[in-house]
Amino acid sequence: MQVQAPRRTPKIQQVVEFVESLDDNHRLKGKEDGETYLIEPNAISRIYIENRQVLTETTQGDYHLGLRLYQVLEILPAYFIKISQSEIVNLKEIECFNITPNGLVEIHLKTRKPPTHHAVTSKQ
């Protein structure tokens, strides 16, 4: 971003920092091996609860999030939906759907991993 002004005052610097921070609003902070990473929403396939921890599966790997699932959903853009009490998926990462004989919907995701993962949600 480029700002044109006669000189860069503290007020102008504040405005620049505020505008730049707007892009960070949807980013999540994830931890892996003691390191903290900023995660872009478009890199996320799904967010899920496992062993009482909120995890995210991304194109770069899996990370622990320090938030509750409902808090994560509030931060993410509208193309993320909650499909069960323990999982949120990125609509842009859905490859296909299957309806099982017992009425469940399998959601197959486009992930960098072999396509063995699928989320299951009840038909509504």
C-alpha positions in Angstrom: 0.0 0.0 0.0 1.2 3.5 -0.8 0.1 6.6 1.0 0.9 10.1 -0.4 1.2 12.9 2.1 3.5 15.9 2.5 5.2 14.0 5.4 4.7 10.9 7.4 3.2 12.0 10.7 2.4 9.6 13.6 -1.3 10.0 12.7 -0.7 9.0 9.1 1.4 6.0 10.3 -1.5 5.0 12.5 -3.9 5.1 9.6 -1.5 3.0 7.5 -1.1 0.4 10.2 -4.9 0.2 10.7 -5.6 -0.3 7.0 -2.8 -2.9 6.7 -4.3 -4.7 9.8 -7.7 -5.1 8.0 -6.2 -8.0 5.9 -5.3 -9.8 9.1 -8.9 -10.0 10.4 -9.6 -13.4 8.9 -6.2 -15.0 9.6 -5.9 -17.6 12.3 -3.0 -18.3 14.6 -2.0 -21.9 14.6 0.7 -23.7 16.6 2.9 -26.6 15.5 5.9 -27.8 17.4 5.9 -24.8 19.7 6.0 -22.3 16.7 3.1 -19.9 16.0 2.0 -19.4 12.4 -0.5 -17.1 10.7 -2.9 -19.1 8.6 -4.7 -17.7 5.6 -8.3 -18.9 5.2 -7.9 -19.9 1.6 -5.2 -22.4 2.8 -7.7 -24.2 5.2 -9.6 -27.3 4.1 -11.3 -28.0 7.4 -11.3 -27.2 11.1 -12.2 -30.0 13.5 -12.2 -31.1 17.1 -10.0 -34.1 18.1 -9.2 -35.1 21.6 -10.9 -31.9 22.9 -8.5 -29.7 20.8 -9.4 -27.5 17.8 -7.2 -28.4 14.9 -7.0 -27.1 11.3 -6.0 -29.0 8.2 -4.3 -26.7 5.7 -2.2 -27.0 2.5 0.9 -26.4 4.7 0.1 -29.0 7.4 -2.1 -29.4 10.5 -2.1 -26.8 13.3 -3.6 -26.5 16.8 -5.8 -23.5 17.3 -6.2 -21.8 20.6 -9.8 -21.0 20.1 -13.2 -22.8 20.4 -14.9 -23.9 17.3 -17.6 -21.2 17.5 -14.9 -18.5 17.9 -13.1 -19.8 14.8 -16.4 -19.6 12.8 -16.9 -16.0 13.8 -13.5 -15.1 12.4 -13.6 -16.9 9.1 -15.2 -15.7 5.9 -18.7 -16.7 4.8 -17.4 -19.6 2.6 -16.8 -21.7 5.7 -19.8 -23.6 7.1 -20.3 -25.7 10.3 -21.3 -29.2 9.2 -21.5 -30.8 12.6 -20.8 -30.0 16.3 -17.2 -30.8 15.7 -16.3 -29.7 12.2 -16.2 -26.6 9.9 -15.4 -27.0 6.2 -14.2 -24.6 3.5 -16.9 -24.7 0.7 -14.2 -23.9 -1.8 -12.4 -27.2 -0.9 -15.4 -29.5 -1.4 -14.7 -32.0 -4.2 -18.0 -34.0 -4.2 -20.8 -35.3 -2.1 -22.2 -38.7 -1.6 -25.4 -39.7 0.2 -25.1 -42.9 2.1 -27.9 -45.5 2.3 -28.6 -44.5 5.9 -29.1 -40.8 4.9 -25.8 -39.3 5.9 -24.0 -36.9 3.5 -20.3 -37.7 2.9 -18.3 -34.6 2.0 -15.1 -35.3 0.1 -12.5 -32.6 0.3 -9.8 -31.6 -2.1 -6.7 -31.9 0.1 -3.1 -32.3 -0.6 -3.3 -35.6 1.1 -4.6 -38.8 -0.6 -8.4 -38.4 -0.8 -9.1 -40.7 2.1 -10.7 -38.1 4.3 -14.3 -37.3 4.2 -16.5 -35.4 6.5 -19.9 -36.9 7.4 -22.9 -34.8 8.3 -26.6 -35.7 8.8 -28.9 -34.9 5.9 -30.9 -31.7 6.7 
